[in-house]
Amino acid sequence: MPPYRTIPSPEEPKLETIPLLVRWGLNEEQIARELNLRVEIVRQFITNQNN
């Protein structure tokens, strides 16, 4: 039996691009708009990355 693997969420690849977009100078609202995500999700991801 193959090892258990989680199925990535559809947002996962989008979330991985957030640090790059921050380095490019985009703010939370711009990132959310570009990635079609809620601003709260972007804000939470950035906060978690900084901790």
HELIX and SHEET records of a PDB file:
HELIX    1   1 GLU A   12  ARG A   23  1                                  12    
HELIX    2   2 GLU A   28  LEU A   35  1                                   8    
HELIX    3   3 VAL A   39  ASN A   50  1                                  12    
END                                                                             
